[in-house]
Amino acid sequence: MSFRTSQVLDFPISQVFEWHLRKGALQRLSPPWTPFKVANEADSIVDGTASFALPLGLEWRAQHIESEFEDNSQFSDRLVSQPLASLLRWTHKHRFISYSDSTTKLLDEITTTVPGRFLKRTFEYRHRQLADDLASHQKLRMFVNDDSKPLVVGITGASGLIGSQLCAFLLGGGYKVIRFTRSRPNSADERFWDVGDPDPTLLGGIDILIHLAGKSIAGRFTQEHMHSIYSSRYEPTRKLARLIADARASRQNDFRLKCLVSASAIGFYGTDRGDELLVESADKGDGFLAGVVSDWEKATEIARDSGVRCVNLRTGVVLTPRGGALRRMLPIFRLGLGGPIGAKKSWISSIGIDDALDVIVRCALDNAIEGPVNMVSPQAVTNLEFASTLGKVLRRPARLPVPMAGPQIILGKLGAQELLGASQRAVPKKLNDLGFTFRHPALENTLRHNLGRWIDT
């Protein structure tokens, strides 16, 4: 069968085509609800090869067709990996048509045996993602003083849930990304980061440092797990901040860092603040995670005192089916067995992963932003509203409440209270005051986009 779809973009053809040339494009266009995981991006869309890892050890490998490449006009790829190539036909031609100096039509032409229903959902997602990424990068450019050379962004936690997408997003915008790794670097865009004793020259040549590393808080709250949560956040952050301060004091020749953006969490506000609207100036709450986050943020003060702008991202629940809370919820909700966990009126402050990326980069570039920033969407919802909305998007009932006794068995009493029993009605006041525009401010649209349910199919 042949499948054709198109979109009109309010960007010049050179800008749209160049975005597709960059590393990160394939990662950003891959729907998060599919079992496809990007294993390798093509070095070139002229004649390079890209591959996806699939379940059961299968591989989807697509070869770009050199004879069909035309600069600012088109490129093509075909499925070549076995046994899939023998079972599924797939040739994809990407055509770019200039409507005006500022408008481009992107036309996707596919010959395949893959069902059209799947393709429709996939390309609805791809088209929104492309348009939104291009629009975000255009807005962010106003905060770059000199665009004659790309900014160099160092990232810890680059392989994590947020970090992997952040790298792809930045690469698509033309930034240079340096991934900090705790194992031997495999390429020029990686640097070895000894967490216990970092190299004094680690930050040389880097304009912005985005520090996302930290052990997942998911798990039973044993003393060992809680120690790991604390130590993986406080000590590495403190040492990076000290590294920054020492480099500035010694005036290292290639040290030019202007901003440290460090992960934090709305756990700062404690486990239960009722219906209180929690803006960034709200007091610290009670509980284990509140103490962790408070010390975590204080660890950046060494860098701030040295004159480097520091931002602490108080992150809510980041929504993506690739991982985190949403991924764990989906199997139960898809069976029609989902419902609110714990108190129905407890508050959940969340944010879609793409909005999270926009917030991170805005904080990194905008000199008006400093200190704690609530990285949450404008509309917190109750447990009941969250469950009802997820059920609606999946077209499944969501009426089975989960009493806290169940999670307490798995997470322990403290873990269940801190992770699932928390009620935090956080408000992104700093972002709102700056006129920040969210891609998907409402929970339903966030879920529809990330689950491929924008249009009921």
C-alpha positions in Angstrom: 0.0 0.0 0.0 1.0 3.6 -0.4 0.6 6.1 2.5 0.9 9.8 2.0 0.7 12.6 4.5 1.8 16.2 4.7 2.1 19.2 6.9 2.7 22.9 6.3 5.3 24.5 8.5 5.8 28.3 9.1 9.6 28.0 8.7 11.8 28.4 5.6 12.8 25.3 3.7 16.5 25.6 4.6 15.7 25.6 8.3 13.3 22.6 8.1 15.7 20.6 6.0 18.7 21.4 8.2 16.9 20.2 11.3 16.5 16.7 9.6 20.3 16.7 8.8 21.3 16.9 12.5 21.8 14.2 15.0 18.8 14.0 17.3 16.1 14.3 14.7 15.3 10.6 14.6 15.1 10.4 18.4 12.8 13.4 18.6 10.5 12.0 15.9 10.2 8.5 17.4 6.8 8.0 19.1 7.4 7.1 22.7 4.5 4.6 22.9 6.0 2.2 20.4 8.4 -0.7 21.1 10.9 0.9 18.8 14.1 2.2 20.5 16.6 4.2 18.6 19.8 2.2 18.6 21.8 4.2 16.1 21.2 7.4 14.2 22.5 7.7 10.6 25.8 9.7 10.3 24.3 11.1 7.1 20.8 11.1 5.5 22.5 11.0 2.1 23.7 7.4 2.4 23.9 6.5 6.1 22.1 3.8 8.0 19.8 4.2 11.1 18.6 1.4 13.3 16.0 0.6 15.9 16.0 -2.1 18.5 12.7 -4.1 18.7 11.5 -6.7 21.1 12.6 -10.4 20.6 16.0 -9.2 19.5 14.8 -7.9 16.2 16.3 -4.9 14.4 14.8 -2.4 12.1 17.6 -1.0 10.0 16.9 1.7 7.4 19.4 2.5 4.6 19.3 6.0 3.1 19.3 6.0 -0.7 22.1 8.2 -2.1 20.6 8.5 -5.6 17.4 10.0 -4.2 19.0 12.7 -2.0 18.6 16.3 -3.2 19.7 19.1 -0.9 16.8 21.2 0.4 14.4 19.0 -1.6 14.2 15.3 -0.5 15.8 12.2 0.9 14.7 8.6 1.1 15.3 5.4 3.2 14.3 1.8 2.8 14.1 -1.1 5.2 17.0 -3.5 4.7 17.4 -5.6 7.9 16.3 -9.3 7.9 14.0 -10.9 8.5 11.8 -7.8 8.6 12.7 -6.7 5.1 11.3 -10.0 3.7 8.1 -9.6 5.7 7.4 -5.9 5.5 8.0 -3.6 2.5 9.1 -0.1 3.6 10.4 2.8 1.5 10.0 6.3 2.9 10.5 9.4 0.8 10.7 12.8 2.6 9.9 15.7 0.3 10.3 19.4 1.1 8.4 22.0 -1.0 8.9 25.7 -0.5 5.7 27.6 -0.5 7.3 31.0 0.3 10.4 32.4 1.9 8.9 31.4 5.3 6.7 28.5 4.6 7.5 24.9 3.8 5.4 21.8 3.0 6.7 18.5 4.2 5.4 15.5 2.3 5.9 12.0 3.5 5.4 9.2 0.9 5.6 5.7 2.1 5.3 2.3 0.3 4.7 -0.4 2.9 2.7 -3.3 4.2 2.5 -1.7 7.7 -1.1 -1.0 8.6 -2.3 2.6 7.8 -3.9 3.0 11.2 -0.5 2.7 12.9 1.1 5.0 10.3 -1.6 7.7 10.9 -1.0 7.8 14.6 2.8 7.8 14.1 2.8 10.7 11.6 0.3 12.7 13.6 2.8 12.6 16.4 5.8 13.3 14.2 4.2 16.3 12.6 3.3 17.9 15.9 6.7 17.1 17.4 8.6 18.7 14.4 6.5 21.8 14.4 6.7 22.2 18.2 10.5 21.7 18.3 11.1 24.2 15.5 8.9 26.7 17.2 10.7 26.2 20.6 14.1 26.6 19.1 13.0 29.8 17.4 11.8 31.3 20.7 14.9 30.2 22.5 17.2 31.9 20.0 16.3 35.3 21.4 18.2 34.4 24.5 21.4 33.6 22.7 23.7 36.6 22.4 26.0 35.3 19.8 24.7 32.6 17.4 27.8 32.7 15.1 29.1 29.5 16.9 27.1 26.9 18.7 26.8 27.0 22.5 28.5 24.0 24.2 26.3 22.3 26.7 27.6 19.7 29.2 25.1 17.2 30.6 25.3 14.7 33.4 22.7 12.0 33.5 22.6 12.2 29.7 21.5 8.6 29.2 18.5 9.0 31.6 14.9 9.5 30.9 15.1 13.3 30.6 18.8 13.5 29.6 18.5 11.3 26.5 15.7 13.5 25.1 17.4 16.7 26.1 20.5 15.7 24.2 18.4 15.0 21.1 16.5 18.3 21.5 19.6 20.4 21.8 21.4 18.7 18.9 18.3 19.4 16.8 18.6 23.1 17.7 22.3 23.2 16.6 23.9 23.2 20.0 27.0 21.1 20.7 26.4 18.5 23.4 29.1 17.0 25.7 27.9 14.0 27.6 29.5 13.3 31.0 30.0 9.6 31.5 31.2 7.5 34.4 32.7 4.9 32.0 35.3 5.2 29.3 34.3 7.8 26.6 33.5 6.3 23.2 33.5 9.5 21.2 34.7 13.1 21.1 31.3 14.3 22.5 31.8 12.4 25.8 34.0 13.2 28.8 34.9 10.9 31.7 33.4 12.2 34.9 35.0 10.8 38.1 32.2 11.6 40.6 34.5 11.1 43.6 37.4 13.1 42.2 36.5 15.1 39.1 39.2 16.3 36.8 39.9 20.0 37.4 39.7 20.6 33.7 36.4 18.7 33.3 34.4 21.9 32.5 36.8 23.5 30.0 35.2 24.9 26.9 31.6 24.4 28.2 29.2 27.3 28.2 26.3 25.7 30.2 26.3 22.7 32.5 23.0 20.8 33.0 23.3 18.5 36.0 20.6 15.8 35.9 22.4 12.8 37.4 21.0 11.0 40.5 19.8 7.6 41.5 16.1 6.9 40.9 14.0 7.4 44.0 11.7 4.5 43.0 12.1 1.4 45.3 11.5 0.3 48.8 12.8 3.0 51.3 15.3 0.9 53.1 18.2 2.7 54.9 20.5 1.6 52.0 18.1 3.0 49.4 17.6 6.3 51.2 21.4 6.7 51.6 21.8 6.1 47.9 19.2 8.7 47.0 20.9 11.3 49.2 24.5 10.6 48.4 23.9 10.4 44.6 22.5 13.9 44.7 24.3 15.9 47.3 27.9 14.9 47.0 28.2 15.0 43.2 26.4 18.3 43.0 28.6 19.8 45.8 31.8 18.6 44.0 30.7 20.0 40.6 29.9 23.4 42.3 33.3 23.4 44.0 34.9 22.6 40.6 33.1 25.6 39.1 34.2 27.9 42.0 37.8 26.7 41.8 38.0 27.1 38.0 36.7 30.7 38.3 39.1 31.5 41.1 42.1 30.1 39.2 41.0 31.7 36.0 41.5 28.7 33.8 42.1 29.7 30.2 39.3 27.6 28.7 36.8 28.0 31.5 33.8 30.0 30.3 30.8 28.5 32.1 28.0 31.0 32.5 25.2 28.8 34.0 24.6 25.7 36.1 21.2 24.2 35.8 20.8 21.5 38.5 18.0 19.0 39.0 15.8 19.4 42.1 12.3 18.3 42.9 9.0 19.5 44.3 9.6 17.1 47.1 11.1 20.2 48.7 7.6 21.2 49.8 7.0 18.0 51.8 4.5 15.2 51.5 1.2 17.0 52.3 0.6 20.7 52.0 -3.2 20.3 51.5 -4.6 22.7 48.9 -1.9 25.3 49.4 -0.6 26.8 46.2 3.1 26.1 46.3 5.2 28.8 44.5 8.9 28.9 44.6 9.1 31.2 47.7 7.1 28.6 49.8 8.8 27.2 52.9 10.5 23.8 52.9 8.2 21.0 54.0 8.7 18.0 56.2 9.8 14.5 55.4 12.8 12.6 54.0 12.7 13.9 50.4 12.2 17.5 51.6 15.5 17.2 53.5 17.3 15.6 50.5 16.1 18.3 48.1 16.9 21.1 50.5 20.5 19.9 50.9 20.7 19.2 47.1 19.9 22.8 46.3 22.3 24.1 49.0 25.1 22.2 47.3 25.0 24.6 44.3 25.6 27.6 46.5 29.4 27.3 46.2 29.0 27.9 42.4 26.5 30.7 42.9 28.7 32.5 45.3 31.5 32.4 42.8 29.4 34.4 40.3 27.9 31.7 38.2 24.1 31.8 37.6 22.5 28.8 39.1 19.0 27.4 38.6 17.4 24.6 40.6 14.7 22.7 38.7 12.0 21.6 41.2 10.6 18.9 38.9 7.2 17.4 39.3 6.1 14.1 37.8 7.6 13.9 34.2 5.1 12.3 31.9 6.3 10.0 29.2 5.5 6.3 28.4 9.2 5.7 28.0 9.6 5.5 31.7 8.8 6.9 35.1 5.4 6.9 36.8 3.3 6.9 33.6 5.1 3.8 32.2 4.3 1.9 35.4 0.7 2.9 35.3 -0.1 2.1 31.7 -0.4 -1.7 31.9 -3.0 -1.6 34.7 -5.0 1.2 33.1 -5.0 -0.5 29.7 -6.6 -3.5 31.4 -9.3 -1.2 32.7 -8.1 -1.8 36.3 -6.7 1.7 37.0 -7.9 4.3 39.4 -6.7 6.9 41.9 -3.9 5.8 44.3 -4.5 6.8 47.9 -6.5 9.9 48.7 -8.6 11.0 45.7 -8.2 14.7 46.6 -4.4 14.6 46.9 -2.7 16.8 44.3 -0.4 15.7 41.5 1.9 18.3 39.8 3.2 16.9 36.5 4.7 18.1 33.3 5.0 16.5 29.8 8.6 15.6 28.9 8.7 18.0 25.9 7.6 20.9 28.1 10.3 19.9 30.6 12.9 20.1 27.8 11.7 23.6 26.9 11.9 24.7 30.5 15.4 23.3 31.0 16.8 25.1 28.0 15.0 28.3 28.7 16.4 28.3 32.2 19.9 27.6 30.8 19.7 30.5 28.4 17.6 33.2 30.1 19.7 35.4 32.4 16.5 36.5 34.2 16.0 33.1 35.7 17.9 32.1 38.9 17.3 30.0 41.9 14.5 27.5 42.3 12.0 27.0 39.5 8.9 24.9 39.7 9.1 22.7 36.6 5.5 21.7 36.5 2.5 22.4 34.1 0.2 25.3 35.0 -2.6 23.0 36.0 -2.1 20.6 38.9 -4.8 17.9 39.2 -6.1 15.6 41.9 -5.5 11.9 42.0 -9.0 11.3 40.9 -8.8 13.8 38.0 -5.5 12.2 36.9 -6.9 8.7 36.9 -10.1 9.8 35.1 -8.2 11.7 32.4 -5.8 8.8 31.8 -8.7 6.4 31.5 -10.5 8.8 29.1 -7.4 9.0 26.8 -7.0 5.2 26.8 -10.8 4.7 26.5 -10.8 2.5 29.6 -12.7 2.7 32.9 -10.6 4.1 35.8 -12.8 3.5 38.8 -10.8 1.1 40.9 -9.2 3.0 43.7 -5.9 1.6 45.0 -5.7 1.8 48.9 -2.3 2.8 50.3 -2.0 -0.6 51.9 -0.9 -2.2 48.6 1.9 0.3 47.8 3.1 0.1 51.4 3.8 -3.6 51.0 6.1 -2.9 48.0 7.6 0.5 49.0 7.4 0.4 52.8 5.3 2.8 54.8 7.7 5.7 54.3 8.3 5.0 50.6 4.5 4.9 49.9 4.0 8.1 51.8 6.8 9.9 50.1 6.2 8.6 46.5 2.5 7.9 46.2 0.9 9.6 49.2 2.4 13.0 48.6 0.1 15.9 47.8 1.9 18.9 46.3 0.0 21.6 44.4 2.9 23.3 42.8 2.6 26.4 40.6 5.2 27.5 38.0 5.0 31.1 39.1 8.5 32.1 37.8 7.8 30.7 34.4 4.3 32.2 34.3 5.7 35.6 35.3 8.2 35.4 32.4 5.4 34.6 29.9 6.7 31.0 29.3 4.4 29.2 26.8 3.7 25.5 27.5 3.2 23.2 24.5 0.6 21.2 26.4 -0.6 23.0 29.5 -3.5 20.7 30.1 -3.0 17.1 31.3 -5.3 15.5 28.7 -3.4 17.0 25.7 -0.1 16.0 27.3 -1.3 12.4 27.6 -2.9 12.4 24.1 0.3 13.5 22.5 2.6 11.1 24.3 0.3 8.1 23.9 -0.6 8.7 20.3 -4.2 9.4 21.1 -4.5 13.0 19.7 -7.2 11.8 17.3 -9.3 8.8 18.4 -8.4 6.0 16.1 
